Amino acid sequence: MTNPIKPTYSDIQKWIRENHGFVPKSCWIAHVKELHGLNPRIAGNRILKDARAVPCPENKRGAIEDAFRHFGMIN
């Protein structure tokens, strides 16, 4: 499904909860966006501007990538 409106992190979290049974942390979504070159914004409360304190675990990336495909963010 291609969605012309950019999904929010909440939209992505809801879709993953419904389809994969867990709610990803927003920092995990941002990390996977960064891995795919989608340029997430830098959170204002981020302590280290050039490093991730909580990277996405390998076993959760597939579900987040599935959500990105569902929303037409990646192929």
Secondary structure, 3 states (H helix, E strand, C coil): CCCCCCCCHHHHHHHHHHHHCCCCCHHHHHHHHHHCCCCCCCCCCCCCCCCCCCCCCHHHHHHHHHHHHHCCCCC
